[in-house]
Amino acid sequence: MTQPSSGLTGDAWKLAERALDAALRLGATYADIRINRHRSNVVATREERVLHISDNESFGFGVRVIVDGSWGFASSARVDIAEIDRVVTDAATIARAVAALRTTPVVLAPTASYTDQWRTPIEIDPFSVPIEEKVDLLLAVNREALRAPGARFCRSHLFSASEHKLFASTEGSRIEQEIVRIWPSFDVTAVSDDGTDFQSRTGFCMPTGQGFEYCRSYPLLEDARRAGEDAVEKLKSPAIEPGRRDLVLLPSHMWLVLHESIGHATELDRALGFEANFAGTSFVTVDKLGALQYGSEHVTVVGDRTEPNGLATVGYDDEGVRAMRFDIIRDGRFVGYQTTREQAPWIGDGESHACAYADSYGHVPMQRMPNVSLMPGSAPMSVDDLVAGIDDGVLIAGDGSWSIDQQRRNFQFGGQTFHRIQNGKVTHMLRDVAYQSTTTEFWSSCDAVCSQEHYELGGSYFCGKAQPEQVAPVSHGSAPARFRSVNFINTKQQV
């Protein structure tokens, strides 16, 4: 198994020690430092040509301190002794200024200290793969997608990323991590013969916490060929008739519903109103902890930073808390928030749920989503079993357009492909489909989830939050699930 190369030396640890010593001399009761190297590579193509190739890298450090009961943070892209001293002084000065305004001192939930290394278990470092091989793969995807008569355009991308992090704190943790992620993607568009209509379908391949081996094992060419055929078939498919029907969601679609209606809704800072300007707050307020019936007894959702191949999977979060799995919804009842060390005491929790993350050395760590996943059912069940129990319904694959209100309560989702279910059988394709519901009504209508062998991960590499905006990668797993009596609309009739 190939492990990525860090590119950092022992000198970085010496600088980290200097930063912590300086913070203590300046009166800090707590301090930590992250020295981060972030790298990304993007290859983009369209039909038979390369659109662009880019390599980006950033390197720097950020220091947090607690002085006089308040946070201070400062950072720099220059990693040397003089800059370490200056930045630590700036962080302490900021903390003292903030202390004049604070009402209560910062209290951190306790955590053990660790001396450890953790790396994403990859087989092929994506940064060791020749650009020519990446280009050839994407052009082959384009060709396969355009085999279907009527498929006219195809764009494809390959995004590779790595984060190398050193973390040290005054509590004694010394942690080195390297996290690798990759995302092949494409979208194909078909145009009607008279040029008056077009339909598209994106790939079902998802971003993942793996190396380039994912691109060699995932059936990209098969998915591309089917995507072209699906886009063409959409052109001649009937539009949905509005009304209530049963619904089967595949994991390639379910991840987005989990993300928007549960993932963001159960972030503690949203629930308390601290996160409001970017995408709103949450109806899941703290009085609902342990009391809210979020869904049916079939709905158990976990936060998990240890999920194999998950985008948010790490060894430790950006506060040095060991990655863990915890319940968010258990048998339909809301039981746990996503928290950081500072947030956990706000609701009486004795430990953080390891949800601190910063997307850059220059950004302060904040609460970000772990992998948030719907647990599979315990009894053997397949998609065919779900469909067999439906007289009139729709099966949806792939993520599409979506909308949700400022408290994560009312939503609407589209998708990529939609198939009619009639009398226990999947029949023809539909178009112009979206469904609407409220969060608790929707999850309460779930009456079956397929078993473990049908479980898959989806996710987003660019989940936005906060101002200034930070983006975070996060996965959401599920098996196919069934929902009863969901309201469907015809999106063309809504225009």
Beta strands, then each sheet from edge to edge (+ up, - down):
strand 1: 30-46
strand 2: 49-67
strand 3: 70-76
strand 4: 115-119
strand 5: 151-169
strand 6: 174-191
strand 7: 198-202
strand 8: 243-249
strand 9: 301-304
strand 10: 325-330
strand 11: 333-334
strand 12: 356-357
strand 13: 366-367
strand 14: 371-374
strand 15: 392-397
strand 16: 402-404
strand 17: 410-413
strand 18: 417-422
strand 19: 425-430
strand 20: 433-438
strand 21: 446-449
strand 22: 456-465
strand 23: 470-478
strand 24: 481-490
sheet 1: 3+ 2- 1+ 5- 6+ 4+
sheet 2: 3+ 2- 1+ 5- 6+ 7-
sheet 3: 16+ 17- 20+ 24- 8+ 15+ 18- 19+
sheet 4: 11+ 10- 9+ 14-
sheet 5: 12+ 13-
sheet 6: 16+ 17- 20+ 24- 21+
sheet 7: 22+ 23-
end
